[in-house]
Amino acid sequence: MMNNIILLPMLLPILVGVVLIFLRAYGRIQAWFSIGVMAASAGIAFYLLEQVQANGILRLDFGGWEPPFGILFVADSFSLLLVLTTTIVATIILLYALFSAGRFLQTTYFYPTILFLIAGVNGSFLTGDLFNLFVCFEVMLLSSYVLLTLGGNKRQLREAIKYVVINVVSSWFFLVALAYLYGAVGTLNMAHVSVRVAEAGQGPLLTTVSIIFLIVFSLKAGLLLYFWLPGSYSAPPAVTSALFGALLTKVGIYALFRVFSLIFYHQPEITHTIIGAMAAITLVGGSLGAIAFNDIRKIAAYNVVIAVGFILVGLAVSTPNSIEGAIYYLIHDMVIKALLFLLVGTIIALTGTAMLNKMSGLMKNYPMLGWSFFITMLSLAGVPPLSGFIGKVLVSEGAVESGAYGLLTLALLSSLFVLYSLLRIFKNSFWGETIISKEDQVPLKKMLLFPCLMLVLLTIGLGLGTELISGYVTDAAETLLNPDIYIDAVMGGGES
């Protein structure tokens, strides 16, 4: 049955990850297995995306239990676009790991842990059940705890303690919110919850529960409560930072979009206003952080924060244009943040430092690296025809349509801060007198640049080929804006 394939982007990484635990001593074999399973998952995600376009939303009921009684997975255009992007980006990051990771990383369960993390991410995107979302979150977070501490230097361990504490607290709040929601509506199937909330009306109790969900997912996404993020994302090795920057916050963002468009959309003057205020403060805080530091890892991490704020402006505004723009920007950001962290990691490997004032003139010795960073900078700032442009335009249009001029101003100003923060890196690192003589020059492996160049081509391709994905994005936005489409696909044949 075709619907069984829905589970594969989550199941395949888990199965291969378990096998790789027994191949601990064979780093290269683990790497190639991991790359293969990610590439296969990307192919499956694309196939499912085409099926959704042809036949509508797909669902998989476990054990033959029809909704709302059983556990289910649901594949719509929004979730599958994110699964597809996740698997493509993970494949490229794993290629970089193949050429850069030392033997210590390769033989300390590095690859199995990455596969478990991807399984948690894909499961979060595909589940149709709120408790299952919690379980997939935990799979992802447990894997991220391990990845954050691999390497074991003092800074990593310090940041890991903070990261673990924050996520344990947010997971506790998540469980409390689930308990109250189940007590109020008697179900945790997302579509069924939506029906029950619509029937009962979103009274004070459910609005309070929605705000607890908002706090939980904001902690996961780095929206407003992002104080844990810059340290956690800048401490581990480049490959891990790239995975975190590209994927982890996106799961929190996905949960916010799903829950506040499908379930808690009845009191937007409360919930969406709070999201807008949090997005505004996040944009300001992220922008100030991005220009305040000389550590290029911290600058990259604060750019993650700015993107979270920008994407959530789209949800706060919730017009067709802004939702479409947010989806475009979400896909773009997964690609470009992976590229940014890989390039930053490469610069640090070549210079032996992360401090801006200790590097100079890299363009002379590493021109391809320099121009890759230049394209990354332009894409992050939203310069056409790169992938960041269309998302910024559509979110801005949505903000104008709804009269959210304050949010629009902050969103556009944040682009200038992004450009300025990365221009500082580009100017200081790549221009000026070279501090590395030809004799001292660290050779840059050509294969190390190959994954970076793949992501550069992807950001250019997404910008120039917007038409190719516009049908999928429009369908995803339509599903988010019309909860009945999702509800009918899930509850068809089930009871309400």
N, C-alpha and C positions, 0 to 999 in steps of 0.2 A: 504494500500500500504506500502510495507516494507520500502521504502525510508523515509517515515514520521518519522520513529524511530530515524533518524539522529538527529532530534531536541530535543529528550528527555533528553540527558545529560545536556542540557542548560535549557530546559523548566521545568523539574521536580523540580530542586532546587529553581527556582523562585516561582513556584506555592506553594510548601511546605513552603518556606520562608515567603510568604504573609500570609499563614494560621497561622504560628508560631507567627507572630506579635500580633495576638489576644490571644495567649496563654502565654503572657509575664510572668505571675506569676508562671507558672509551669515549672521550670527549667529542671527537670528530663524528663518530657514528651517531651519538646523541644529537649533535647539531643537525646532521642531514635528515635524520628521522623527524626532528621537530619542524624543520623547514618544509619537508614533504607533507606532513599532516596539516600544516597551516595553509599551504598552497591548495591541498585537496579541500579543506574547509572553505576556502575562498571560492573555489569552483562550485561547491554545493550551495553556498549562499547566493551566488549569481543565478544558478539554476532555479532556486526557490523564488528569487526576486522576479524572474521572468514568469514563473507559474502564478504568482500573486497578480501580476499585471494581466495575465490571461484569464484566470479563474476566480480572482478575489482572494480575500484573507483565508489562510490555511490554519487549521488547528489540529493538535494531536491530543487525544484523550487517553490517559494511562489506564490500563486494565479494562478498557471498554466502558468506563464510567462517564456518562455524559454530564456536561455542565448542568448545574453548579456543584455536583457531588464529588467529582474526581479532580486529581491534579492534571493540569493541562499546559501545553505550550502553544503559543499563538504566533504565527508569522505574518506580519503585515509589512507594507513597504518601509515604514519608519524603522522598525526593528531590524529588518533585513539589510537596509542600507548601512546601518551601523555595524552589523555583524560582518558584512562584506568588507567595509573599510577597516575594521579591527583586524580581520584575518590577513588582508593585504599588507597593512602596516606592520603587523607582527612578523610576517614572512620576511620583510625587508630588514627589520631590526635584528631578527635571528641571523640573517646573512652577515650583518655587521658583526654580530657576536662571534660568528664562525671565524672571522678574520682578525678579531681584536681580543677576544677573551683569553686570558692566561689559563694555564693548566689548572691552577687552583680553582678558578670559577667553574671550569668545565667539568671538574670531577667532584663538585660538592652539591650535587642535586640541583644545579642551576637550571638546566633545560627542563627537567620534569616540573619544577616549580613554576616556570614560565608557562608551561602548557596547562597546569592547574589554574593559574591566574586567568588565562585566556578562556578556559572553560567557564569560570565564574562570571567573566564579563559577558560572554555570549549567552550564558544561561539567564543572566539578568535582563538582557535585551529580549529574550524569547519567551520568558515565562508569562503565563496569564493569571498567576496566583500571587497574592501579596506575601503570603508566608514563604512561598518558594523563592520570591524575590529576596527575602531576608536570608534564606539559605545560600543562594548564589552570591549575594553580597559577602557572606562570611567566607565562602570558598575563595573568593577573590582577595579578601582582606588577609586571611591566613597566609596565602601565598605571598602577598606583598610584604607581610612581616618578615618572612624568611628572606626574600630578595633584598629587603632594605638592610638586613644585617650581614649578608654574605660579604666577606672581605674583612668584616669585624674590626675596622679601625674605630678609634674612640669617638669620632664625630658621628659616624653611622649609628653606633650604639646609643649615643645620647639622643639623636633625633628619633631613633626607633622607639625608645621609651615614651617619648611625647606622642608619637604617631599611634602607638598601640593604645595608650590611655584614652586619647581622644576617640578612637574608633570603638573601643569597648563601651565607653559612655554613650556614644551615639547609637550603638547596637542595642543597648539597654532601653534607650528611649524609643527605638524602633519597635521593640517587643511590647512596650507599654502602649504605644499607639495602636499596634495590631490588636492587643487585648481589648482596648476600649472600642475599637471599630467593630470587632467581632461581637462584642456585647451589645452594641447598638443595632447592627444590621444582620447578624447571624450568619455571615458568610465572608470569605476572603478571596473568592473568585472576582477578579477585577471588574469584569463585565456585570456580574451579578451585584456586586457592591454598588456599581453605578446605577443600576436599576432601582435598588433598595433606597439609596440616598435620594434619587429623584422622586420616588414614591413618598418617602417620609418627610422630605424637605430638609435642606441643610440648616438645621437649627443650631443653637449655641453649642451644644455638645459636639456635634459633628464638625462645626467650624473650628472648635478648639482642637479636636483630633487632627484636623487638616493642618493646623498651625504646628502641631508636634511633628507631623510628617515633613512639613516644610523645614523645620529646624534640623531634623535628622538628615534629609537629603542635601540640605545646604552644607552641613558639616562634611558630608561625603564629597560634594562637588567643589568645595572651596568657595562657596558663595557667602560673602560677608565674614563667616567664621573661618577664615583662611590662614590664621596665624600659624597653624601647624605645617602648612604646605611648603613655603620656600625652603625651610631647612630639610624637610623629608625628601623633597624632590632634587635637592642639590647635593645631598650627602653621598648617595651610592654611586657605583660606576656608571659610565655613560649609557650603556645598554639598558640598565635598570631605570635610570632617569628618563630615558626616551620612552620606555614602556609606560612608566607612571604618567609622564606629561601628556602622552598621546591618548591614554585609555582610561585611567582611574577616575579622573574627575568627570569624564563623559558618562559614566554609569550613573552618578548622582544627578547629572543634568537630564539624562534620559528618564530617570524615575520622576523628577519634577515635572517634565513635560507630560509623561504618561498619566500620572496621578491627578495633576491639576487641569488636564484637558478632558480626561475621561470620567473622573469621580467628583472632584471638588471644584466644579466650574460654576456653581450656582450663586456664590457670593464673591464675584470678582472684585467688587469694591473693597472687600477686606483682603482676601488672599492675594489677588494679583497686584493690589496696591503695595502690600508688604513685599512681594517679590520685586516689584519695581524699585522700592526704596533700598532693598538689599543689593540689587544690581547696581544702583547708583553709587552706594558707598563702596562696593567692591571695585568699581571702575576707578574711583578716586584713590582708594588705598593701593590698588595694584599699580596704578600709574606712578604714584609717588615712590613706591618701592622699586619700580623698574629703573628709575633715574637716581636712586639714592645710593646704590651699591657699586663697588668696583670689582666685585667677584662676579665673573661672567655666568657662573652657574646660578647665582641668586637672581641676576637680571633675567635669565631664561625662565626661572621659576615664577617670577612676578608677572612675566608675560602670559603664563598659564592663567593666573588670577584675573588679568584683564580680559582674557577671552571668555572666561566663565561669566563675568559680569555682562559682557556684550551679548552673549548668546541668550542669557536670561532676560535681557531687555526685550527680545523677541517674544518670550512667553508672557511677560508683564503686559505688553501691548496687545497681543493675541488677535491680530488681524490676519487675513489670509497671506498678505505680503510679508508680514513680520515673521510668521511661523515658517513660511517657505525659506525666507532669508536665514532664519536661525538654523534650519536643517542644512542648508548649503554651507553655512559657516561652521557648523558642527563637524561635517565631513572634512572640510578644508582644514580645520584646526587639528584634527587627529593626524592628518598627513604632515602638516607644517611643524607641529610641536615635536613630532618624532625626528624630523629633519633638523630642527634647531638644536635639540639636545645632542644628537649625534655629531653635528658640526662643532658644537661647544666642547664635547668630549674629545674630538680629534685635535682641536686647537690646544687643549690642556695637555694631551699626550705629546704633542710636538714641542711645546714650550716648557713643560714641566711646572707651570703655574696657572692659577685661575684668576690672578689679579691683572686688571687692565693696564696698570702703570708699569708692569714688568714685561710687557710684550710689545713688539713693534716690527713693522716691515715684513710681515709674513708673505705678503703678495709676491715679493720678488722670488721667493723660494717655492711657494705653493700657490700658483695662480688659480688653478682649478678649484681649490678649496676656497679661495677668496671670492671668486665669482659665484660659487654656489651659495656662500653666505649672503652675498649681495642680493641674489634672487630671493632667498629666504626672507630677508629684511623687507623687500618690496611687497612680497606676498602677504606677510604678516600685517603690513601697514594698509593693505587693501588697494594696492596700485593695480590698475588694469594692464594687461588682460589676465592676470594671475588669479589663483583660485579664491583668494580672500575678497575680491572685488564684488562679485554678484551678491554674496551674503550681506555685505555691508550696505549695498544700495537698497536691497529689499527690506532689511530691518529699518533703515532710515526712512524709507517710504511709508512703512507701517506706522512708525512713530509720528510722522507728519499727519497721516490720515486720522490718527486717534488723538491728535493734539498734545502728544507727550513731548513737548519741545525741550523740557529740562533733561529728560533721558536722552533725547537726540543729541543735544549739545555735549553731554558728558561722553556719549558713545563716540562722537566724532573727535572730541578732544583726546580721548584715550588713544585713537589711532596715531595722533601726533606724538604722544608720549612713547608709544611702541616704536615709532620710526626713530625718535631721538635716542631712545635707550639702545637700540640695535646699531644705529649710526655711530654711537660712541665706541661700540665693540669693533665695528668695521674700520673706523678711522684709526683707532689706537692700535689694533692688532695687525691690520694688514698694510697700513700706509706708514710713512716716515722711514727713518733709517732702520735697516734690518739689524737686529741684535744677535743674529745667528750667522756666523761665518760659514763659508762653504764647507770648511773642514768639520765644523761642529753640527752641521745640518743633520737633523734626524730624518732618515729616509721615510717618506710617506708611502706606505704600501698602496699600489694602484687598486688592489682589490678592496681596500678599506674605503676608498672613495666611491666605489661602484654602487653600494647601497644608497649612499647619499645622493648620487646622481640619479638613481631610480626615483627617489622621492622628489628631486628637483623636477624631473620630467613629469611626475604625477601632478605636482602643483601647477605646472604650466598646462598640462593636458586637461585638468579639471577646469581651469580658467577658459581655455580656448574651446573645450568641448562641453560647455554648459548645456548645450542643446541635447546632448546624448543622455544626460541624467535628469533633465528637467521633468520628463514624464513621471519618473519614479518619485522625485521630490514633491511634485504637485499632488500626486496620489497620497503620499505620506502626510502632507499638510491637510489634505481634505479629510483623511481619517481622524487626525487629531482634532480638527475643528468640528467634526460631526460625530460625536460619540456613538450615535445610533448605528453607524456603519460597523464599528467594532463589536458593539453589543449584539447586533443581528448575526454577525458571522460566528460569534462564540456561543450565543444562547440558542441559535437555531436548532430546534429539536429538543432543547433542554427546558427545564421549568424555571419560571421566575417567581 
